[in-house]
């Protein structure tokens, strides 16, 4: 639940704080006062698209801050995602969220005290928030949206079935496309495969090893300069350990030994000399190790002209490969690995084509079978969905209206097809083999018409609201926002919409931007967006209205006369009716 919303620097709103809470909150105000900015700010806060044109020139930055209290059924999921992003949810379930947008178009997001990608706001928003506006009504006219609405209503198990079908469909299409490509481009593939085999044969004859070129380069250098290396190593070895023939030249190890014994003799007088003697022990050990390794190195040095010639020839063979296939030997080895993989992809042998064809047929059969299961599940859900929406329409002043949900096979076109249970082919896509169409019967005797043809603006608003109420009954986010979904509605229908929103608000936090006093009268909290044009720049603020002020606002909405005694009396009567209706239910 959204507890508080603060908006700064967005559109006509300079700085406004909206105190929110449970139940039904309505937001009203004159046209142009900034009601749209409230909806825009909510959309921004929950990861919606940012429009820098909405940012006020001064201070050049818009910020939306929200404080949420997470209900128990979404807390674990939201807390897990927030923790992954580095944020924190308070122990009482409170979560702070923020979105900042500059006039240059830069956007930043914060969740739980941490800077996060905007996508994290959207992921949290999917769990806690749903926005429904007039654009949603237009979306509902699209077949894909109607199919999505039915699938969403059918429940999580149905959505898992849909996910399995989409995955199976993609595997089938991948095999189908692969087989078609191999058949259509067999000659080109064969030519490319021949070139790859030639390259692999040449590389396999040389058999390069990773890092071999660098090892050979080092070995060639040693063999080319063996006499100089031997002389340097010999001199260093003699300097460290002497010749062992009793000459008078003192070697390093002997000098260190003499120095160590001299210091040890005086260590009883001054412990500092003892410590230095111990360090000379370490020096002697290190010098001895170096002397031993130099001896081993000298023994390994061998002027071998034959081996040097072998190294030259091997390096020449490797250079022949690096001129053709890569910059170094490691690159040649990688080219060969890639070529072997590519050869498998280019295979057009009869055996492979037959194997792919069998796999294609097997997957096609599984797709057809699962498409039939998916269609049956949709038909079962369609009956329940239509019945539930029809019941809601009866409570929205459309007592004789009825919704039908038609599940029909997709027509077979130039694309992929699957057989129907009757044996005829129908089109199929990653979403199944069904076309879904919502039809409205506005009254008995009227033919069922698709929504885009048979529903007026007011009827479409109520159908949309009825669908959202049905969705709310089968789960969904705890906060619902309706942006003038009552457009085109008035009179008794408006009162019924107010009643339905009030009932919906018993189990959800419902925020409604409305121009209808009949809807506003049912609010548990009434916020008014008021415009101030007293200065050089137009600004708007948000206030909570109660008692007399609320009646004045309803009077303004009723007749544009907030100070009319008759208008206020009418508004108070409307409030009394709404209070009685809420108390009765």
C-alpha positions as CSV (number, residue, x, y, z in Angstrom):
1,X,0.0,0.0,0.0
2,X,1.2,3.5,-0.9
3,X,1.3,5.6,2.3
4,X,2.6,8.8,0.9
5,X,3.6,10.4,-2.4
6,X,5.7,13.5,-2.8
7,X,6.0,15.3,-6.2
8,X,8.5,18.1,-6.9
9,X,9.2,19.9,-10.1
10,X,6.8,17.9,-12.4
11,X,4.6,19.8,-14.8
12,X,2.5,22.4,-13.0
13,X,3.3,20.8,-9.6
14,X,6.1,22.6,-7.9
15,X,6.0,20.7,-4.6
16,X,3.1,18.6,-3.3
17,X,2.7,15.8,-0.9
18,X,-0.2,13.4,-1.1
19,X,-1.2,11.6,2.1
20,X,-2.6,8.3,1.1
21,X,-4.0,5.3,2.9
22,X,-6.3,2.3,2.7
23,X,-9.7,2.3,1.0
24,X,-10.8,4.5,-1.8
25,X,-9.0,7.8,-2.5
26,X,-10.3,10.1,-5.2
27,X,-8.3,12.9,-6.8
28,X,-10.3,15.7,-8.4
29,X,-9.6,19.2,-9.7
30,X,-10.3,21.6,-12.5
31,X,-9.1,20.7,-16.0
32,X,-5.4,21.6,-16.3
33,X,-4.9,21.8,-12.6
34,X,-2.4,18.8,-12.6
35,X,-4.4,15.7,-12.0
36,X,-2.5,14.1,-14.9
37,X,0.8,14.9,-13.2
38,X,-0.3,12.8,-10.2
39,X,-0.8,9.8,-12.5
40,X,2.4,10.6,-14.4
41,X,4.3,10.7,-11.1
42,X,2.9,7.3,-10.1
43,X,3.9,5.9,-13.4
44,X,7.5,7.3,-13.0
45,X,7.8,6.0,-9.5
46,X,7.0,2.4,-10.6
47,X,9.5,2.4,-13.5
48,X,7.4,3.9,-16.3
49,X,8.8,5.8,-19.3
50,X,10.3,9.2,-18.5
51,X,9.4,12.3,-20.5
52,X,11.9,15.1,-19.9
53,X,9.4,17.6,-21.3
54,X,7.4,17.3,-18.1
55,X,10.2,18.6,-15.9
56,X,9.8,22.2,-14.8
57,X,12.6,24.6,-16.0
58,X,13.3,25.6,-12.5
59,X,14.9,23.8,-10.7
60,X,15.4,21.6,-13.8
61,X,14.8,18.4,-11.9
62,X,11.7,16.5,-11.1
63,X,11.6,14.0,-8.2
64,X,8.9,11.6,-7.1
65,X,9.3,9.9,-3.7
66,X,7.0,7.2,-2.4
67,X,6.7,5.4,0.9
68,X,5.1,2.0,0.8
69,X,3.9,-0.5,3.3
70,X,4.2,-4.0,1.8
71,X,1.3,-6.4,2.6
72,X,2.2,-9.9,3.7
73,X,1.4,-11.7,0.4
74,X,3.9,-9.7,-1.6
75,X,6.5,-8.8,1.0
76,X,8.8,-11.8,0.6
77,X,9.0,-11.5,-3.2
78,X,9.6,-7.7,-3.1
79,X,12.1,-7.9,-0.2
80,X,14.1,-10.6,-2.1
81,X,14.3,-8.4,-5.2
82,X,15.2,-5.3,-3.3
83,X,17.9,-7.1,-1.4
84,X,19.4,-8.4,-4.6
85,X,19.6,-4.8,-5.7
86,X,21.4,-3.8,-2.5
87,X,18.4,-2.0,-0.8
88,X,16.6,-2.7,2.4
89,X,13.0,-3.1,3.5
90,X,12.3,-1.9,7.0
91,X,11.4,-4.5,9.7
92,X,7.8,-3.2,9.6
93,X,7.5,-3.7,5.8
94,X,8.1,-0.1,4.9
95,X,9.9,0.5,1.6
96,X,11.2,3.9,0.3
97,X,11.3,4.4,-3.4
98,X,12.4,7.4,-5.5
99,X,12.7,8.5,-9.1
100,X,14.6,11.6,-10.3
101,X,14.4,13.0,-13.8
102,X,16.4,16.0,-15.1
103,X,15.4,18.4,-17.9
104,X,18.2,16.9,-20.0
105,X,16.5,13.5,-19.8
106,X,18.8,11.8,-17.2
107,X,17.0,9.5,-14.9
108,X,18.0,8.0,-11.6
109,X,16.2,5.5,-9.3
110,X,16.5,4.6,-5.6
111,X,15.0,1.7,-3.8
112,X,15.5,1.0,-0.1
113,X,18.3,3.5,0.2
114,X,20.3,2.3,-2.8
115,X,20.7,3.6,-6.4
116,X,19.3,0.9,-8.7
117,X,18.4,0.5,-12.4
118,X,15.0,1.8,-13.3
119,X,14.0,-1.8,-14.1
120,X,14.1,-2.6,-10.4
121,X,11.3,0.0,-9.9
122,X,9.3,-1.7,-12.6
123,X,9.8,-5.1,-11.0
124,X,8.6,-3.9,-7.7
125,X,5.7,-2.1,-9.4
126,X,4.5,-5.3,-11.0
127,X,4.0,-6.7,-7.5
128,X,2.3,-3.8,-5.8
129,X,0.8,-1.4,-8.4
130,X,-1.5,-1.5,-11.4
131,X,-2.5,1.6,-13.4
132,X,-5.6,1.6,-15.6
133,X,-6.4,4.6,-17.8
134,X,-8.3,5.4,-20.9
135,X,-5.4,4.0,-23.0
136,X,-6.1,0.6,-21.4
137,X,-9.6,0.7,-22.8
138,X,-8.1,1.2,-26.3
139,X,-5.6,-1.6,-25.7
140,X,-8.5,-3.9,-24.7
141,X,-9.8,-3.6,-28.3
142,X,-6.7,-5.4,-29.6
143,X,-7.0,-9.2,-30.1
144,X,-3.6,-9.8,-28.4
145,X,-4.7,-7.9,-25.3
146,X,-8.0,-9.8,-25.2
147,X,-6.1,-13.1,-25.4
148,X,-3.7,-11.9,-22.7
149,X,-6.6,-10.9,-20.5
150,X,-8.1,-14.4,-20.7
151,X,-4.8,-16.1,-20.1
152,X,-4.2,-13.9,-17.0
153,X,-7.7,-14.7,-15.7
154,X,-7.1,-18.5,-16.2
155,X,-4.5,-18.5,-13.4
156,X,-0.9,-19.4,-12.8
157,X,-1.2,-23.1,-13.8
158,X,-2.6,-22.0,-17.2
159,X,0.3,-19.5,-17.6
160,X,2.8,-22.3,-16.9
161,X,1.1,-24.3,-19.6
162,X,1.4,-21.3,-21.9
163,X,5.1,-21.0,-21.1
164,X,5.7,-24.7,-21.8
165,X,3.9,-24.3,-25.1
166,X,5.9,-21.2,-26.1
167,X,9.2,-23.0,-25.4
168,X,8.1,-26.1,-27.3
169,X,6.9,-24.0,-30.2
170,X,10.3,-22.2,-30.4
171,X,12.2,-25.5,-30.5
172,X,9.9,-26.8,-33.3
173,X,10.4,-23.7,-35.3
174,X,14.2,-23.8,-34.8
175,X,14.4,-27.3,-36.2
176,X,12.0,-26.5,-39.0
177,X,14.0,-23.5,-40.1
178,X,17.3,-25.4,-39.7
179,X,16.1,-28.2,-41.9
180,X,14.7,-25.9,-44.5
181,X,18.0,-23.9,-44.6
182,X,20.1,-27.1,-45.0
183,X,17.9,-28.3,-47.9
184,X,17.7,-24.9,-49.6
185,X,21.4,-24.1,-49.3
186,X,22.9,-27.6,-49.7
187,X,25.4,-26.7,-52.5
188,X,26.6,-23.5,-50.7
189,X,27.0,-25.4,-47.4
190,X,28.9,-28.2,-49.1
191,X,31.4,-25.8,-50.7
192,X,31.9,-24.0,-47.4
193,X,32.3,-27.3,-45.6
194,X,35.0,-28.4,-48.1
195,X,37.0,-25.2,-47.4
196,X,36.8,-25.8,-43.7
197,X,38.0,-29.4,-44.1
198,X,41.0,-28.3,-46.1
199,X,41.9,-25.9,-43.4
200,X,41.4,-28.5,-40.7
201,X,43.5,-31.1,-42.6
202,X,46.4,-28.6,-42.9
203,X,46.2,-27.7,-39.2
204,X,46.0,-31.3,-38.1
205,X,49.1,-32.2,-40.1
206,X,51.1,-29.5,-38.2
207,X,49.3,-30.3,-34.9
208,X,50.0,-27.0,-33.2
209,X,49.9,-26.9,-29.4
210,X,48.6,-23.9,-27.3
211,X,51.5,-21.5,-26.5
212,X,53.9,-23.5,-28.6
213,X,55.1,-20.6,-30.7
214,X,56.3,-18.7,-27.6
215,X,58.0,-21.7,-26.2
216,X,59.9,-22.3,-29.4
217,X,60.9,-18.7,-29.7
218,X,62.5,-18.9,-26.2
219,X,64.2,-22.1,-27.0
220,X,65.6,-20.7,-30.3
221,X,67.1,-17.8,-28.4
222,X,68.8,-20.1,-25.9
223,X,70.3,-22.3,-28.7
224,X,71.4,-19.2,-30.7
225,X,73.3,-17.7,-27.7
226,X,74.4,-20.8,-25.8
227,X,78.0,-19.7,-25.5
228,X,77.2,-16.3,-24.0
229,X,74.7,-17.9,-21.7
230,X,77.2,-20.5,-20.5
231,X,79.9,-17.9,-19.9
232,X,77.6,-15.6,-17.8
233,X,76.3,-18.6,-15.8
234,X,79.8,-19.9,-15.2
235,X,81.1,-16.6,-13.9
236,X,78.2,-16.1,-11.6
237,X,78.5,-19.7,-10.3
238,X,82.2,-19.2,-9.5
239,X,81.5,-15.9,-7.8
240,X,78.9,-17.5,-5.6
241,X,80.6,-20.8,-4.7
242,X,84.2,-20.7,-6.0
243,X,85.8,-23.3,-8.2
244,X,86.4,-25.9,-5.5
245,X,90.1,-26.2,-6.4
246,X,91.6,-24.2,-3.5
247,X,92.3,-20.9,-5.4
248,X,92.8,-17.7,-3.4
249,X,89.7,-15.9,-4.8
250,X,87.1,-15.6,-2.1
251,X,83.6,-16.6,-3.2
252,X,80.4,-15.1,-1.9
253,X,79.3,-18.1,0.2
254,X,82.7,-18.1,2.0
255,X,82.6,-14.4,2.7
256,X,79.1,-14.6,4.1
257,X,80.1,-17.5,6.3
258,X,83.0,-15.5,7.7
259,X,80.8,-12.5,8.3
260,X,78.2,-14.6,10.1
261,X,80.7,-16.3,12.4
262,X,82.3,-13.0,13.3
263,X,78.9,-11.5,14.3
264,X,77.8,-14.6,16.2
265,X,81.0,-14.3,18.3
266,X,79.9,-10.9,19.6
267,X,76.1,-11.7,19.8
268,X,76.4,-12.3,23.6
269,X,77.6,-8.7,24.1
270,X,75.0,-7.1,21.8
271,X,71.9,-9.0,20.6
272,X,71.6,-6.7,17.5
273,X,74.7,-8.4,16.0
274,X,73.0,-11.8,16.7
275,X,69.9,-10.7,14.8
276,X,72.1,-9.6,11.9
277,X,73.9,-12.9,11.9
278,X,70.6,-14.7,11.6
279,X,69.8,-12.6,8.6
280,X,73.1,-13.5,7.1
281,X,72.0,-17.1,7.5
282,X,69.0,-16.3,5.2
283,X,71.4,-14.6,2.7
284,X,73.6,-17.7,2.7
285,X,70.7,-20.0,2.1
286,X,69.4,-17.9,-0.8
287,X,72.9,-17.6,-2.4
288,X,73.3,-21.4,-2.0
289,X,70.0,-22.0,-3.8
290,X,71.0,-19.7,-6.6
291,X,74.4,-21.4,-6.9
292,X,72.7,-24.9,-7.1
293,X,70.2,-23.7,-9.8
294,X,73.1,-22.2,-11.8
295,X,74.9,-25.5,-11.7
296,X,71.8,-27.3,-13.0
297,X,71.3,-24.6,-15.7
298,X,75.0,-25.1,-16.8
299,X,74.5,-28.8,-17.0
300,X,71.4,-28.3,-19.2
301,X,73.0,-26.0,-21.7
302,X,74.0,-27.8,-24.8
303,X,75.1,-26.4,-28.2
304,X,72.9,-28.6,-30.4
305,X,72.9,-27.4,-34.1
306,X,70.5,-30.3,-35.0
307,X,68.0,-29.2,-32.4
308,X,68.3,-25.6,-33.5
309,X,67.5,-26.6,-37.1
310,X,64.4,-28.6,-35.9
311,X,63.2,-25.5,-34.0
312,X,63.6,-23.3,-37.1
313,X,61.7,-25.7,-39.2
314,X,58.9,-26.1,-36.6
315,X,58.5,-22.3,-36.3
316,X,58.4,-22.0,-40.1
317,X,55.5,-24.5,-40.2
318,X,53.6,-22.6,-37.4
319,X,54.1,-19.3,-39.3
320,X,52.5,-20.9,-42.3
321,X,49.4,-21.5,-40.2
322,X,49.4,-18.1,-38.6
323,X,49.6,-16.4,-42.0
324,X,46.3,-18.1,-43.0
325,X,44.2,-18.6,-40.0
326,X,45.1,-16.3,-37.0
327,X,47.7,-14.0,-35.5
328,X,49.2,-16.6,-33.2
329,X,49.1,-20.3,-32.5
330,X,46.4,-20.0,-29.9
331,X,44.3,-18.3,-32.5
332,X,44.9,-21.1,-35.0
333,X,43.8,-23.7,-32.4
334,X,40.6,-21.6,-31.7
335,X,40.0,-21.4,-35.5
336,X,40.2,-25.2,-35.7
337,X,37.7,-25.6,-32.8
338,X,35.3,-23.2,-34.4
339,X,35.7,-24.9,-37.8
340,X,34.8,-28.3,-36.3
341,X,31.6,-26.7,-34.8
342,X,30.7,-25.0,-38.0
343,X,31.2,-28.3,-39.9
344,X,28.5,-29.9,-37.8
345,X,26.2,-27.0,-38.6
346,X,26.9,-27.2,-42.3
347,X,26.2,-30.9,-42.5
348,X,23.8,-31.8,-45.3
349,X,24.2,-35.5,-45.3
350,X,21.1,-37.6,-46.0
351,X,21.5,-39.2,-42.5
352,X,21.3,-35.9,-40.8
353,X,18.5,-34.5,-42.9
354,X,16.5,-37.6,-42.1
355,X,17.2,-37.3,-38.4
356,X,16.2,-33.6,-38.4
357,X,13.0,-34.4,-40.3
358,X,12.1,-37.0,-37.7
359,X,12.7,-34.5,-35.0
360,X,10.6,-31.9,-36.8
361,X,7.7,-34.3,-37.1
362,X,8.0,-35.3,-33.5
363,X,8.0,-31.7,-32.2
364,X,5.2,-30.8,-34.6
365,X,3.1,-33.5,-33.1
366,X,3.8,-32.3,-29.6
367,X,3.0,-28.7,-30.5
368,X,-0.3,-29.8,-32.0
369,X,-1.2,-31.9,-29.0
370,X,-0.3,-29.1,-26.5
371,X,-2.1,-26.5,-28.6
372,X,-5.2,-28.6,-28.3
373,X,-4.8,-28.8,-24.5
374,X,-4.2,-25.0,-24.4
375,X,-7.4,-24.4,-26.5
376,X,-9.5,-26.5,-24.2
377,X,-8.1,-24.7,-21.1
378,X,-9.0,-21.3,-22.7
379,X,-12.5,-22.4,-23.6
380,X,-13.1,-23.5,-20.0
381,X,-11.7,-20.3,-18.6
382,X,-13.6,-18.2,-21.2
383,X,-17.0,-19.4,-19.9
384,X,-16.0,-18.5,-16.3
385,X,-14.5,-15.2,-17.4
386,X,-17.5,-14.1,-19.4
387,X,-19.9,-15.1,-16.5
388,X,-17.8,-13.1,-13.9
389,X,-17.6,-10.0,-16.1
390,X,-21.3,-10.2,-16.9
391,X,-22.1,-10.2,-13.1
392,X,-19.9,-7.1,-12.6
393,X,-21.6,-5.3,-15.5
394,X,-25.0,-5.9,-13.9
395,X,-23.6,-3.9,-10.9
396,X,-22.5,-1.1,-13.1
397,X,-25.9,-0.1,-14.4
398,X,-25.8,-2.6,-17.4
399,X,-28.2,-5.2,-15.9
400,X,-29.1,-6.6,-19.3
401,X,-25.7,-6.7,-20.9
402,X,-23.7,-9.8,-21.4
403,X,-20.1,-10.5,-22.3
404,X,-19.1,-13.4,-24.5
405,X,-15.6,-14.7,-24.9
406,X,-15.1,-16.5,-28.2
407,X,-12.2,-18.9,-28.6
408,X,-11.7,-19.7,-32.3
409,X,-9.0,-21.5,-34.3
410,X,-6.6,-19.1,-35.9
411,X,-7.1,-19.0,-39.7
412,X,-4.4,-21.0,-41.7
413,X,-2.3,-18.6,-43.7
414,X,1.2,-18.7,-45.1
415,X,2.7,-19.4,-41.7
416,X,3.0,-22.6,-39.6
417,X,-0.1,-24.7,-39.0
418,X,-1.3,-27.5,-36.7
419,X,-4.3,-29.8,-37.1
420,X,-7.4,-29.2,-35.1
421,X,-9.4,-32.0,-33.5
422,X,-11.7,-32.0,-36.5
423,X,-8.7,-32.6,-38.8
424,X,-8.6,-29.1,-40.4
425,X,-5.4,-27.1,-40.2
426,X,-5.3,-23.8,-38.3
427,X,-2.6,-21.2,-37.8
428,X,-0.3,-21.4,-34.8
429,X,2.0,-19.0,-33.1
430,X,4.1,-18.9,-29.9
431,X,0.8,-18.0,-28.0
432,X,-1.1,-20.9,-29.3
433,X,-3.6,-21.7,-32.0
434,X,-6.5,-19.6,-30.8
435,X,-7.9,-16.2,-31.7
436,X,-9.7,-14.6,-28.7
437,X,-12.5,-12.1,-29.1
438,X,-14.5,-10.3,-26.5
439,X,-18.1,-9.6,-27.6
440,X,-20.7,-7.5,-26.0
441,X,-24.5,-8.0,-26.0
442,X,-25.7,-4.6,-24.6
443,X,-29.3,-5.9,-24.2
444,X,-31.5,-8.9,-25.0
445,X,-32.2,-9.3,-28.6
446,X,-29.1,-7.4,-29.7
447,X,-26.5,-9.4,-31.7
448,X,-23.2,-10.0,-30.0
449,X,-20.7,-7.5,-31.4
450,X,-16.9,-7.3,-31.0
451,X,-16.0,-4.7,-28.4
452,X,-14.5,-2.3,-30.9
453,X,-17.8,-2.3,-32.9
454,X,-20.5,-2.9,-30.3
455,X,-19.4,-0.8,-27.3
456,X,-19.8,3.0,-26.8
457,X,-17.2,5.0,-24.8
458,X,-19.2,4.7,-21.6
459,X,-19.9,1.0,-22.1
460,X,-16.2,0.3,-22.8
461,X,-15.3,2.1,-19.6
462,X,-17.6,-0.1,-17.6
463,X,-16.4,-3.3,-19.4
464,X,-12.8,-2.3,-18.6
465,X,-13.7,-1.7,-14.9
466,X,-15.6,-4.9,-14.7
467,X,-12.6,-6.8,-16.1
468,X,-10.3,-5.2,-13.6
469,X,-12.6,-6.0,-10.7
470,X,-12.7,-9.6,-11.8
471,X,-8.9,-9.6,-12.0
472,X,-8.7,-8.1,-8.5
473,X,-10.8,-11.0,-7.3
474,X,-8.3,-13.6,-8.5
475,X,-5.2,-11.9,-7.2
476,X,-3.1,-9.1,-8.4
477,X,-1.4,-6.1,-6.9
478,X,-2.7,-4.5,-3.7
479,X,-2.8,-0.9,-5.1
480,X,-5.0,-0.1,-8.1
481,X,-5.0,3.3,-9.8
482,X,-7.8,4.3,-12.2
483,X,-7.3,7.4,-14.4
484,X,-10.7,8.7,-15.6
485,X,-11.9,5.2,-16.5
486,X,-15.4,6.7,-16.0
487,X,-15.1,8.9,-19.1
488,X,-18.3,8.9,-21.1
489,X,-20.4,7.8,-18.1
490,X,-22.9,9.8,-16.1
491,X,-26.1,9.6,-14.1
492,X,-27.0,6.3,-12.6
493,X,-24.1,4.5,-14.2
494,X,-21.7,6.9,-12.5
495,X,-23.3,6.1,-9.1
496,X,-22.9,2.4,-9.8
497,X,-19.3,2.9,-10.7
498,X,-18.7,4.7,-7.4
499,X,-20.4,1.9,-5.5
500,X,-18.2,-0.8,-7.3
501,X,-15.0,1.1,-6.6
502,X,-15.9,1.5,-3.0
503,X,-16.5,-2.3,-2.7
504,X,-13.2,-3.0,-4.5
505,X,-11.5,-0.7,-2.0
506,X,-12.4,-3.0,0.9
507,X,-9.7,-5.4,-0.1
508,X,-7.4,-3.1,-2.1
509,X,-6.0,0.4,-2.0
510,X,-7.8,2.2,-4.8
511,X,-6.8,5.6,-6.2
512,X,-9.2,7.2,-8.7
513,X,-8.7,10.3,-10.8
514,X,-12.2,11.4,-11.7
515,X,-14.4,14.2,-12.9
516,X,-17.6,12.6,-11.7
517,X,-19.1,13.8,-8.4
518,X,-21.1,10.6,-8.1
519,X,-17.8,8.7,-8.0
520,X,-16.0,11.2,-5.7
521,X,-18.8,11.0,-3.2
522,X,-17.9,7.4,-2.3
523,X,-14.3,8.3,-1.4
524,X,-12.8,7.5,2.0
525,X,-10.2,10.3,1.3
526,X,-10.7,13.1,-1.1
527,X,-7.7,15.0,-2.5
528,X,-8.1,18.2,-4.6
529,X,-5.4,19.4,-7.1
530,X,-5.7,23.2,-7.2
531,X,-4.0,25.6,-9.6
532,X,-2.5,28.9,-8.5
533,X,-2.0,31.5,-11.2
534,X,-1.3,34.4,-8.9
535,X,2.4,34.5,-9.8
536,X,4.4,34.7,-13.0
537,X,4.5,30.9,-13.1
538,X,1.4,28.6,-12.8
539,X,1.7,26.0,-10.0
540,X,-0.5,23.4,-8.4
541,X,-0.8,22.0,-5.0
542,X,-2.7,19.1,-3.4
543,X,-5.0,19.4,-0.4
544,X,-7.2,17.0,1.6
545,X,-10.8,18.2,1.7
546,X,-13.3,17.2,4.4
547,X,-16.8,18.2,5.6
548,X,-17.8,21.6,4.1
549,X,-14.8,21.9,1.8
550,X,-15.6,18.5,0.4
551,X,-19.2,19.5,-0.3
552,X,-18.0,22.6,-2.0
553,X,-15.7,20.6,-4.3
554,X,-18.6,18.3,-5.2
555,X,-20.8,21.3,-5.9
556,X,-18.1,22.7,-8.2
557,X,-18.0,19.3,-10.0
558,X,-21.8,19.2,-10.2
559,X,-22.4,22.6,-11.6
560,X,-19.3,24.7,-11.5
561,X,-20.7,26.7,-8.5
562,X,-18.7,25.9,-5.3
563,X,-20.5,28.7,-3.4
564,X,-24.0,27.9,-4.5
565,X,-26.3,26.9,-1.5
566,X,-28.3,24.7,-3.8
567,X,-25.2,23.1,-5.2
568,X,-23.8,22.4,-1.8
569,X,-27.2,21.0,-0.6
570,X,-27.1,18.7,-3.6
571,X,-23.5,17.7,-2.9
572,X,-24.4,16.9,0.8
573,X,-27.3,14.8,-0.3
574,X,-25.0,12.9,-2.7
575,X,-22.5,12.3,0.2
576,X,-25.3,11.0,2.4
577,X,-26.4,8.6,-0.2
578,X,-22.9,7.3,-0.7
579,X,-22.4,6.9,3.1
580,X,-25.6,4.9,3.3
581,X,-24.6,2.7,0.4
582,X,-21.2,2.0,2.0
583,X,-22.7,1.3,5.4
584,X,-25.2,-1.1,3.8
585,X,-22.5,-3.2,2.3
